[in-house]
């Protein structure tokens, strides 16, 4: 059973280096009909520290869903995606690629690395908010997420 069904907030990790996009995502999710907690990290290394609960992220909550940008400093999104999907403790967490890229190469590589979906961020503010709400509607309302912390 997912966290929202149990009355717990859905834990979302946003890996985004653009503060404006992070703020827009936060704002769209704050007005959400689903109780959620958004954690934001701004580079690929910090994302992996968060997921592995290292250093300053030792008390981090395991996310139910990851929103991952591809163009990140220190470790790019494809590297992060690969590390998540080869790690037995992390691989069942759904990863939504949320990036400005429309490149076919990025799309193919993301799916080859087992991304759960690929979404190109719109430039228009209202469209961006609509995309975040569509992610929320689909991933937090329709989809049954794996139990937080579940392993096979």
RANORQUI-V590866 format. One record per backbone hydrogen bond with DSSP energy under -0.5 kcal/mol. NH is the residue of the N-H (numbers start at 1). CO is the residue of the C=O. E is the energy in kcal/mol with one decimal. If there is no record, write none. Layout:
BEGIN
NH|CO|E ; NH|CO|E
END
This chain:
BEGIN
6|2|-1.1 ; 6|3|-0.7 ; 7|4|-1.2 ; 8|3|-2.1 ; 10|35|-2.7 ; 12|10|-0.6 ; 12|37|-3.1 ; 13|65|-2.5 ; 14|12|-0.6 ; 14|39|-3.2 ; 15|13|-0.6 ; 15|67|-3.1 ; 16|14|-0.8 ; 16|41|-2.2 ; 19|17|-0.8 ; 22|18|-2.4 ; 23|19|-2.5 ; 24|20|-2.4 ; 25|21|-2.4 ; 26|22|-2.6 ; 27|23|-2.8 ; 28|24|-2.5 ; 29|25|-2.4 ; 30|26|-2.1 ; 31|27|-1.2 ; 32|29|-1.4 ; 37|10|-2.7 ; 39|12|-2.8 ; 39|37|-0.6 ; 41|14|-2.4 ; 44|73|-1.7 ; 44|75|-0.5 ; 47|43|-1.9 ; 48|44|-1.9 ; 49|45|-2.2 ; 50|46|-2.7 ; 51|47|-2.6 ; 52|48|-2.2 ; 53|49|-0.5 ; 53|50|-0.8 ; 54|49|-2.8 ; 57|54|-2.4 ; 58|55|-1.6 ; 60|57|-2.1 ; 64|11|-3.3 ; 65|11|-1.4 ; 66|94|-2.4 ; 67|13|-3.1 ; 68|66|-0.6 ; 68|96|-2.9 ; 69|15|-2.2 ; 69|67|-0.5 ; 72|70|-1.5 ; 73|42|-0.5 ; 75|73|-2.6 ; 77|70|-2.8 ; 80|76|-2.1 ; 81|77|-2.9 ; 82|78|-2.5 ; 83|79|-2.4 ; 84|80|-2.4 ; 85|81|-2.6 ; 86|82|-1.3 ; 87|83|-0.6 ; 87|84|-0.9 ; 88|86|-0.6 ; 90|87|-1.5 ; 91|87|-2.7 ; 93|90|-2.4 ; 94|64|-0.7 ; 94|92|-0.5 ; 96|66|-3.2 ; 96|94|-0.5 ; 97|95|-0.6 ; 97|117|-2.8 ; 98|68|-2.5 ; 98|96|-0.5 ; 99|119|-2.2 ; 107|103|-2.1 ; 108|104|-2.9 ; 109|105|-2.5 ; 110|106|-2.3 ; 111|107|-2.2 ; 112|108|-2.6 ; 113|109|-1.7 ; 114|111|-1.6 ; 115|110|-2.4 ; 116|95|-2.4 ; 117|95|-1.1 ; 119|97|-2.8 ; 121|99|-3.7 ; 121|119|-0.5 ; 128|124|-2.5 ; 129|125|-2.2 ; 130|126|-2.0 ; 131|127|-2.4 ; 132|128|-2.3 ; 133|129|-2.3 ; 134|130|-2.2 ; 135|131|-2.5 ; 136|132|-2.5 ; 137|133|-3.0 ; 138|134|-2.7 ; 139|135|-2.9 ; 140|135|-0.6 ; 140|136|-2.0 ; 141|136|-0.5 ; 141|137|-0.7 ; 142|137|-1.3 ; 142|138|-0.7 ; 143|138|-2.7 ; 145|143|-0.8 ; 150|147|-2.5
END
